[in-house]
């Protein structure tokens, strides 16, 4: 039986807005998942196209199994309760020597989800280190107001609009979320976070899973979707998503393309900047 977070971990999450490292996948499982992704990439010309990095749980049974992993959901339930939806999954892949980065931002500024009972489980499928461009967070920033954001559309920014907080970040307070393959971090939707380019010798591959309790609703789009992964959805705020029967089937890829387009219409609306 998988256990939830300890009282100390829950207190740390409440205080700081994040908790890590938490082992959730056997390293061999993480390696096998990476291999499946990279084998699929080979059929796409060597790198996974940007449009296929969003909602991969819709076209990959391997990734669908991870968003439902008991070791992950037991910890998520400790913070969100028993009725849990996966609103989004994203593969964040940084190549060695690539200038790609993620600017300092708060997810809540552009997702449209309310109330803010939302968290991300970030699962490492390769080493996520300071050198490889691990996620960096500003402790306690989830407890304050939402900072003003600006859409930069910078060429190397991995975010959808290159959104960036318009405040100075005190680097002396920043914490690096260093993870080994198979470990995860949990972070609150309001935490200020970003990451630098990968200057290591290996790729940095992570699966970010956005979880919400069933009572959360979408406030800026009428046709949003999500996948029920634990408990019961008594609210029906989101259209249920189809579940893939295998990896990379034409049907699964078509479902992902269709629902990604619907999601992007929401995400590309103007940000709420507080």
N, C-alpha and C positions, 0 to 999 in steps of 0.2 A: 504493500500500500504506500502511495506517495504522500509525503507529509507536506504541510504548508509552511509558510514562513514562521520563524520563531518570533516570540514577542520582541526580542531585541532587533530583529530585522524589520519588523513592522514599525517599531519606533524610529529606526534609522530612516526608513522610507518617508514617514510622516515629517520628520525633521528636515531631512536633506533633499527629498524629492527623488531619490534613487537608492538602489541597493544592488550590490554585486560583490564578488562573483558567485554565481549559483550554478552548480553542475546539474544539467538537465538531460544531456545526451551523452551516451558512451562515445569516446573519441573515435572509435571505429564507425559508429553510426554517422557522426559528423563528416568523417572522411568519405564514406560511401555516398552521402548526400551531395557533397562537393563533386565527387566523380560523376554522379548522374547529371548535375547541372552542367559540368564542363563537357560531357559527352553531347548533351543537347546543344551547347554553344558551338560545337564543331560543325553541327548541321546548319548553323546560322551564320557561318563565315568566320568563326573563331571567337567572337564576343557576343554576349547576349544583348540584343538591341534594347534600347532604352524603354520602348513601349512594352517589352516583355518582362521588365523587372518589377512591374506593379501587378499585384494580385496573382502571383505565380501559383497560389493554392488552388486557383480555378482550372489550371491546366496540368498540374502535377499532383498525382496521388501521393508521391513521396513527401511533398511539402504540405499537402493537406493533412497527412498523418502527424507532421510536426506541430502544426497549429492546434492539434487536438491532443498532444502528448500529455499524459497524466502528470508527469513531473513538472511541466510548465503550468498547467491549469491549476494544480493544487496550490502553487504559490500565488497565481493570479487571483484565485478565489479568496485567499487570505485578505486581499485588498479590495476586491470588487464585489464579493458575494457569489452565490452559487449559480446565477443565471448569466451566462457570459456569451457574448458575440465576438467573433473576429470581424472587425470592420475593414481591415486592410492588412496586406502583407507586402513587403518590399524587399527585393534583393539589392543590397548595397555592395557593389563590387568596385574596388579600386585596384587598378593595375600598377605594378612597380614602376616608379618613375613618371607616372601620369600626374599632371598638375591638378586633377580633380580634387575638390574640397567641398565642405559643407559649411556655409557661413553661420555665424551665431544667430539663433532664432528660437522661437517658441512655437511648437506645433499648433497650439490652440488658436494662434492668430489667423489661421486660414482653413481649419478643418470644418468649422461650423457646428461642432458637436456640443451640446449642452444637456445637463450640467457637465462640469469638467471632471467627471469620474471616469477618466480615460488613462490608460497606461500603455506603454510599449515594452514588450519583451524583445530584447535584442540578442539573438542567438548567433554565436560565432561559429562559422564553418571553416575558418582558417585562423591563424594567430592574429589577434587584434591588439596591437602594441602601439606605443608612442611612435615608433618608426614607421609602422604600416598605416598610420592615420586613424587611430582608434577614436571613438567618440570621447568628447570632453564636455564636462558639465560644470555649471556654476551652482554649488550647493546652496539650498534654501531659496533659490530664485522662483520656485513654484509657488511660494507663499505670498509674493507681492503682486502688484498690478501687472497687467500685460504691457510690455514695452511697445513703443511705436516701431513699426516695421516699414521697410522700403523694398519694393520690388526692383531688383537690379538687372535681372536676366543676364548675369555675367556668364561668359562662355564656359568657364570651367566649374561653375557652381552646380552641384548635383541636385539641388532643389528645383521644384517645378518652375518657380518664377525667380529664382535666385534671391528669395526673400531674406532680409537681413535686419537684425535689431539695430535701431538707431540710438544706441547707448554704448558707452565704453565698458568693456569687460575687464575686471581686475584679474589679471593673469596670476597673481599670487594666490588667489583663492580657487583657481580652476583645478578640477580633479580629472585625471585620465582614467577612462574605463577600460582597463587592460583585461583581456579575456583570452583563455585558451580555447581551442576547438571543443565544442560541446558545452561550454559555459555560457550563461546568459546574464544580462543585467535587466533590471526593471526600472523604468523611469516615468515620472508623472508628465502628463501632457503639457503642463506649464513650465517645466524646467528649461532654462536656457542652456542650449547645447550646440555644438558644432564639431568639426573635425578638419584636420590638415591633410595635405597630400601624402601619398604612400611613397616613402623613400627607402623601404625595405626591399629585399630580394624576391619576396613572394607576394602573391595577390592577397588583398584583404577582402574576404567574402563574409557578409553577415546577412541574416534574415531578420528583418524587423517586423514584429507582429503587433498590430494595434488592437487591443482588447477594450471592450466597453461592456458595462452591465446593461441588461435589456431595457432599463428605464431611460437610458440616454436617447436623445432624439437629434435629428438633423434639422438645423434651423435655416439653412440657405439653399436647400435643394429638396424637391418634392419626391424624387425617385431614387433615393439612395438604397444601397444593398449591403447585406452583411451575412455572415455564416454563423449559425448557432453551433457552439462547440461544447457547451456544458449547460445542464439545467433546462429550463423552460422559458420561452419567450411569451410572456403574457401581455406584452404591449404592442407588438407589431409595427414598430416605427420604421422598420427596414424590410425591404423585399428579400426573401430568402434566396441565397445563391445556390446554383447547381454544384454538385459534388463530383469531381472527376473520378472516373472508374479506373484510370491508368495514367501513365505519364505521357504528356505531349501528344495526345490524340487530336485529330482535326476538330472534333466537337469541343474538347476542352479549350483549345486555342481560340476557337470562334467565340465561346462564352467569355473568355478573358478579354478579348478585343472589344466585345460589345459592352461589357460592364465597366471596363477601364474607361471607355469613352464617356460613359455616363458619369463616372466619378470625376474625370478631369473637368467636366463642365462645372462641377461644384468647386473643385480646388482652384480653378483659374479665375474665380470671381474675386473681386477686390477683398483684401485682407481686412479683418477687424483689428485695428491697431491700438485700441485702448487709450 
